[in-house]
Amino acid sequence: MNRRKGQTSMIMIVLMIIIMMGMGIFLLFSSIRDSSSSEFDNYYTHNLLLTVLRTHTGYKTPCSTVSETISSAFLLPGTTCQGRLKSEILNETIPALMDAVKKSNLEYYLVVQPENWDVAGGRRLEFGKSWVDNEEDKSVANEKILQYGSNLRVKLVLAED
């Protein structure tokens, strides 16, 4: 009788270990989730926007980075950096950067505008193809530029062409 009691206890212990391992494996796999493609696209778009804004233009301050050039172009329109208009620098730099770093199957639309542009209006810079903003399957990244006292909203929209 004692021998069977030992076997029953051993079977119960093994059964409990199997149940615990099964629960552990279930919890492990249920906590791991794949990033959806839209989540990845949003990360990609946001990082692409940050890369473009932080890129050095080859000019000196206040045009050393793209974001500095944008903010100083808004605050002092018509001014130059080393003999070139800031708007010319942006019109040359941003499309070249976007074509160099974005995936070849994507089109972009980059908009720079003051914070309350919808209400107050004012100047607005646009780069890329505007139809991208009307696409249903798109990824959007937004940033603010607060340099030199400006309060600008930058929006990058990517969609497949």
Contacts in CASP RR format, 6 or more apart in sequence:
PFRMAT RR
TARGET T0000
AUTHOR 0000-0000-0000
METHOD contacts of the structure
MODEL  1
MNRRKGQTSMIMIVLMIIIMMGMGIFLLFSSIRDSSSSEFDNYYTHNLLL
TVLRTHTGYKTPCSTVSETISSAFLLPGTTCQGRLKSEILNETIPALMDA
VKKSNLEYYLVVQPENWDVAGGRRLEFGKSWVDNEEDKSVANEKILQYGS
NLRVKLVLAED
35 43 0 8 1.000
38 139 0 8 1.000
41 139 0 8 1.000
41 158 0 8 1.000
42 139 0 8 1.000
42 140 0 8 1.000
42 141 0 8 1.000
44 139 0 8 1.000
44 158 0 8 1.000
45 139 0 8 1.000
45 140 0 8 1.000
45 141 0 8 1.000
45 156 0 8 1.000
45 157 0 8 1.000
45 158 0 8 1.000
46 141 0 8 1.000
48 101 0 8 1.000
48 102 0 8 1.000
48 141 0 8 1.000
48 156 0 8 1.000
48 158 0 8 1.000
49 110 0 8 1.000
49 141 0 8 1.000
49 143 0 8 1.000
49 154 0 8 1.000
49 156 0 8 1.000
50 143 0 8 1.000
51 97 0 8 1.000
51 101 0 8 1.000
52 66 0 8 1.000
52 94 0 8 1.000
52 97 0 8 1.000
52 98 0 8 1.000
52 101 0 8 1.000
52 110 0 8 1.000
52 156 0 8 1.000
53 65 0 8 1.000
53 66 0 8 1.000
53 67 0 8 1.000
53 70 0 8 1.000
53 143 0 8 1.000
53 145 0 8 1.000
53 154 0 8 1.000
54 65 0 8 1.000
54 66 0 8 1.000
54 67 0 8 1.000
55 65 0 8 1.000
55 66 0 8 1.000
55 93 0 8 1.000
55 97 0 8 1.000
56 64 0 8 1.000
56 65 0 8 1.000
57 63 0 8 1.000
57 64 0 8 1.000
57 65 0 8 1.000
57 66 0 8 1.000
57 69 0 8 1.000
57 89 0 8 1.000
57 93 0 8 1.000
58 64 0 8 1.000
59 69 0 8 1.000
59 81 0 8 1.000
59 82 0 8 1.000
59 84 0 8 1.000
59 89 0 8 1.000
60 81 0 8 1.000
60 82 0 8 1.000
61 68 0 8 1.000
62 68 0 8 1.000
62 69 0 8 1.000
62 71 0 8 1.000
62 72 0 8 1.000
62 81 0 8 1.000
62 148 0 8 1.000
63 69 0 8 1.000
63 72 0 8 1.000
63 81 0 8 1.000
63 82 0 8 1.000
63 86 0 8 1.000
63 89 0 8 1.000
66 90 0 8 1.000
66 93 0 8 1.000
66 94 0 8 1.000
66 97 0 8 1.000
67 145 0 8 1.000
67 147 0 8 1.000
67 154 0 8 1.000
68 147 0 8 1.000
68 148 0 8 1.000
69 81 0 8 1.000
69 86 0 8 1.000
69 89 0 8 1.000
69 90 0 8 1.000
69 93 0 8 1.000
70 90 0 8 1.000
70 112 0 8 1.000
70 125 0 8 1.000
70 145 0 8 1.000
70 152 0 8 1.000
70 154 0 8 1.000
71 145 0 8 1.000
71 147 0 8 1.000
71 148 0 8 1.000
71 149 0 8 1.000
71 150 0 8 1.000
71 152 0 8 1.000
72 79 0 8 1.000
72 81 0 8 1.000
72 86 0 8 1.000
72 147 0 8 1.000
72 148 0 8 1.000
73 79 0 8 1.000
73 86 0 8 1.000
73 87 0 8 1.000
73 90 0 8 1.000
73 125 0 8 1.000
74 112 0 8 1.000
74 114 0 8 1.000
74 123 0 8 1.000
74 150 0 8 1.000
74 152 0 8 1.000
75 148 0 8 1.000
75 149 0 8 1.000
75 150 0 8 1.000
76 86 0 8 1.000
77 87 0 8 1.000
77 123 0 8 1.000
78 85 0 8 1.000
78 86 0 8 1.000
78 87 0 8 1.000
79 85 0 8 1.000
79 86 0 8 1.000
80 86 0 8 1.000
81 89 0 8 1.000
87 125 0 8 1.000
90 125 0 8 1.000
90 127 0 8 1.000
91 127 0 8 1.000
94 110 0 8 1.000
94 127 0 8 1.000
95 127 0 8 1.000
95 128 0 8 1.000
98 108 0 8 1.000
98 110 0 8 1.000
98 127 0 8 1.000
98 128 0 8 1.000
102 108 0 8 1.000
102 158 0 8 1.000
105 160 0 8 1.000
105 161 0 8 1.000
106 158 0 8 1.000
106 159 0 8 1.000
106 160 0 8 1.000
106 161 0 8 1.000
107 128 0 8 1.000
107 129 0 8 1.000
107 131 0 8 1.000
107 132 0 8 1.000
107 158 0 8 1.000
107 159 0 8 1.000
107 160 0 8 1.000
107 161 0 8 1.000
108 127 0 8 1.000
108 128 0 8 1.000
108 129 0 8 1.000
108 132 0 8 1.000
108 156 0 8 1.000
108 157 0 8 1.000
108 158 0 8 1.000
109 126 0 8 1.000
109 127 0 8 1.000
109 128 0 8 1.000
109 129 0 8 1.000
109 130 0 8 1.000
109 131 0 8 1.000
109 132 0 8 1.000
109 133 0 8 1.000
109 156 0 8 1.000
109 157 0 8 1.000
110 125 0 8 1.000
110 126 0 8 1.000
110 127 0 8 1.000
110 128 0 8 1.000
110 154 0 8 1.000
110 155 0 8 1.000
110 156 0 8 1.000
110 157 0 8 1.000
111 124 0 8 1.000
111 125 0 8 1.000
111 126 0 8 1.000
111 127 0 8 1.000
111 133 0 8 1.000
111 154 0 8 1.000
111 155 0 8 1.000
111 157 0 8 1.000
112 124 0 8 1.000
112 125 0 8 1.000
112 126 0 8 1.000
112 145 0 8 1.000
112 152 0 8 1.000
112 153 0 8 1.000
112 154 0 8 1.000
113 122 0 8 1.000
113 123 0 8 1.000
113 124 0 8 1.000
113 125 0 8 1.000
113 152 0 8 1.000
113 153 0 8 1.000
114 120 0 8 1.000
114 121 0 8 1.000
114 122 0 8 1.000
114 123 0 8 1.000
114 124 0 8 1.000
114 151 0 8 1.000
114 152 0 8 1.000
114 153 0 8 1.000
115 144 0 8 1.000
115 151 0 8 1.000
115 152 0 8 1.000
115 153 0 8 1.000
117 124 0 8 1.000
117 153 0 8 1.000
132 138 0 8 1.000
132 157 0 8 1.000
132 158 0 8 1.000
132 159 0 8 1.000
133 157 0 8 1.000
135 157 0 8 1.000
135 159 0 8 1.000
137 159 0 8 1.000
137 160 0 8 1.000
138 157 0 8 1.000
138 158 0 8 1.000
138 159 0 8 1.000
139 157 0 8 1.000
139 158 0 8 1.000
139 159 0 8 1.000
140 155 0 8 1.000
140 156 0 8 1.000
140 157 0 8 1.000
140 158 0 8 1.000
141 155 0 8 1.000
141 156 0 8 1.000
142 153 0 8 1.000
142 154 0 8 1.000
142 155 0 8 1.000
142 156 0 8 1.000
143 153 0 8 1.000
143 154 0 8 1.000
144 151 0 8 1.000
144 152 0 8 1.000
144 153 0 8 1.000
144 154 0 8 1.000
145 151 0 8 1.000
145 152 0 8 1.000
145 154 0 8 1.000
146 152 0 8 1.000
END
